[in-house]
């Protein structure tokens, strides 16, 4: 495995979650917190816990992830939500197939650790989009925001979406490019207290994300 791995954490008002997430990163995993306009002191918390902070003025999940990829300099890059819902200790298992050369993209399939962790509206929306992806040859059951790939390969895909549609476009382009995609179950826990999901936290957020997904499905060519 590479000596050091960069972990891109898109961040919008996640000050309450960052201490737990950053202290749980395995040795050799370097945090790049991409602040997307937080008003709760997230950048200062990230610095205090040893993370490198990048500021991205353009709002949007995809904008934050792309800024983090551009700032990274490790060969392998992980993308992880900064809200505490994923356990950073599971990253090495996702990294392993990419590091070994048996996969080009490794993603997590969310397995809720308890009732109410994944609201019905968010789970239903994900299931629908994943089914549409499988019809296009992308062999996945989730659109999990925890994933691993080689930095330059990700940039070379040319993903253009800068909103919630970013991971969907990435998957479509990766499959079209013939990438070997590995999906592994990961634990999905409640967000840290004091934070709120921009997608699953409300029906409105889920609908906004679904709108972005639909736009990607209409416009991105997934032909091989």
C-alpha positions in Angstrom: 0.0 0.0 0.0 1.2 3.5 -0.6 3.0 5.1 2.3 0.5 8.0 2.6 -3.1 8.3 1.4 -5.1 11.5 1.2 -8.6 11.6 2.5 -10.8 14.3 1.1 -13.6 15.4 3.5 -16.1 17.8 1.9 -17.4 20.0 4.8 -20.2 22.3 5.5 -20.9 23.1 9.1 -19.5 19.8 10.5 -17.6 21.3 13.5 -19.3 18.9 15.9 -18.3 15.8 14.0 -14.8 16.7 12.9 -12.9 15.8 16.1 -14.2 12.3 16.1 -13.7 11.7 12.4 -10.2 13.2 12.3 -8.9 11.4 15.3 -10.2 8.0 14.0 -8.2 8.2 10.7 -5.8 5.3 10.5 -2.0 6.1 10.5 -0.8 7.3 7.1 -4.2 8.7 6.1 -3.9 12.5 5.7 -7.0 14.6 6.1 -7.9 17.3 3.5 -11.0 19.1 4.8 -12.6 21.1 2.0 -14.6 23.9 3.7 -17.6 24.8 1.5 -18.7 28.0 3.4 -19.1 26.8 7.0 -20.3 29.2 9.6 -19.7 27.1 12.7 -15.9 27.2 12.9 -15.3 24.0 11.0 -12.0 25.2 9.4 -10.6 26.1 12.8 -11.6 22.8 14.3 -10.1 20.9 11.4 -6.7 22.7 11.8 -6.7 22.1 15.5 -7.0 18.4 14.8 -4.2 18.3 12.3 -6.1 18.5 9.0 -5.1 20.5 6.0 -7.9 22.9 5.1 -8.9 23.9 1.6 -11.5 26.6 1.0 -14.0 26.2 -1.9 -16.2 29.2 -2.5 -18.5 27.5 -5.0 -21.2 25.7 -3.1 -21.9 22.1 -3.9 -20.7 18.6 -2.9 -19.0 18.0 -6.3 -17.2 21.4 -6.1 -15.8 20.5 -2.7 -14.7 17.0 -3.7 -13.1 18.3 -6.9 -11.2 21.0 -5.0 -10.0 18.3 -2.6 -8.8 16.1 -5.5 -6.9 19.0 -7.0 -5.3 19.8 -3.6 -4.3 16.2 -2.9 -0.8 14.9 -3.9 -1.0 11.2 -2.8 -1.4 8.6 -5.5 -4.4 7.1 -3.7 -7.3 9.3 -2.6 -10.3 8.4 -0.4 -13.5 10.5 -0.2 -15.3 10.4 3.1 -18.2 12.4 4.5 -17.2 14.6 7.4 -20.4 14.0 9.5 -19.3 11.0 11.5 -21.7 8.6 9.8 -18.8 6.4 8.5 -16.0 4.8 10.5 -12.6 5.9 9.1 -11.2 2.6 10.4 -13.0 0.9 7.5 -11.0 2.8 4.9 -8.0 0.4 4.6 -10.4 -2.4 3.6 -11.7 -0.2 0.8 -8.2 0.9 -0.2 -6.8 -2.7 -0.4 -8.3 -3.8 -3.8 -7.2 -0.5 -5.4 -3.8 -0.6 -3.9 -3.4 -4.3 -5.0 -4.4 -3.5 -8.6 -7.5 -5.7 -8.6 -10.0 -2.7 -8.7 -9.9 0.8 -10.1 -12.7 2.1 -7.8 -13.7 0.8 -4.4 -16.9 2.1 -2.9 -18.9 1.4 0.3 -22.4 0.0 0.4 -24.2 1.5 3.4 -25.4 -1.0 6.0 -27.3 1.0 8.7 -26.3 0.1 12.3 -29.8 0.8 13.6 -33.3 1.8 12.8 -33.8 5.4 11.7 -30.2 5.9 10.6 -31.2 6.0 6.9 -34.6 7.7 6.4 -37.0 6.0 4.1 -37.1 8.8 1.5 -33.3 8.8 1.2 -33.1 5.0 1.0 -35.9 4.9 -1.6 -34.2 7.6 -3.8 -30.9 5.8 -3.6 -32.5 2.4 -4.6 -34.2 4.0 -7.6 -31.1 5.6 -8.9 -28.9 2.5 -8.3 -31.4 0.4 -10.2 -31.2 2.9 -13.1 -27.4 2.6 -12.9 -27.5 -1.2 -13.1 -29.5 -0.9 -16.3 -26.6 1.1 -17.7 -24.0 -1.5 -16.6 -22.9 -0.1 -13.3 -22.9 -3.1 -10.9 -23.7 -1.3 -7.7 -26.5 -1.2 -5.0 -25.6 2.1 -3.5 -24.2 5.6 -4.3 -22.2 5.7 -1.2 -20.1 8.9 -0.5 -17.2 6.8 0.7 -14.9 5.7 -2.1 -11.2 5.1 -3.1 -9.4 5.5 -6.4 -6.2 6.8 -7.9 -6.1 10.6 -7.9 -5.0 11.1 -11.4 -7.4 8.6 -12.8 -10.3 10.4 -11.1 -9.3 13.7 -12.5 -8.8 12.2 -16.0 -12.5 11.0 -15.9 -13.5 14.6 -16.5 -16.4 14.7 -14.1 -18.2 18.1 -14.6 -21.0 18.0 -12.1 -20.3 20.2 -9.1 -23.5 19.5 -7.1 -25.1 16.3 -5.7 -24.8 14.6 -9.0 -21.0 14.3 -8.8 -20.8 10.7 -7.5 -23.4 9.5 -10.0 -21.5 11.1 -13.0 -18.3 9.6 -11.6 -19.8 6.1 -11.6 -21.2 6.4 -15.1 -18.0 7.7 -16.5 -15.9 5.1 -14.6 -18.1 2.2 -15.9 -18.0 3.6 -19.5 -14.2 3.7 -19.2 -14.1 0.0 -18.3 -13.1 0.5 -14.6 -13.2 -2.4 -12.3 -15.6 -1.3 -9.6 -15.5 -3.1 -6.2 -18.4 -2.6 -3.7 -18.0 -3.5 -0.1 -20.4 -3.3 2.9 -19.6 -0.5 5.4 -21.3 0.5 8.6 -23.6 3.5 8.4 -24.2 5.2 11.7 -26.1 8.3 12.9 -24.5 11.6 12.1 -22.7 13.3 15.0 -24.9 15.2 17.3 -25.1 18.9 16.3 -24.9 18.2 12.5 -27.5 17.9 9.9 -27.6 16.1 6.5 -27.9 18.3 3.4 -29.5 15.3 1.6 -31.2 12.7 3.8 -32.0 15.2 6.6 -35.1 16.3 4.9 -37.4 15.3 2.1 -36.5 18.6 0.4 -32.9 17.8 0.4 -33.5 14.3 -1.0 -35.7 15.7 -3.8 -32.9 18.3 -4.6 -30.4 15.5 -4.8 -32.7 13.3 -6.9 -33.2 16.3 -9.3 -29.4 16.5 -9.7 -29.2 12.8 -10.3 -31.9 12.9 -12.9 -30.0 15.7 -14.7 -26.8 13.5 -14.8 -28.7 10.5 -16.1 -30.2 12.6 -18.9 -27.0 14.3 -20.0 -24.0 12.0 -19.3 -23.2 9.4 -22.0 -22.6 6.1 -20.4 -21.9 4.2 -23.6 -18.7 2.0 -23.7 
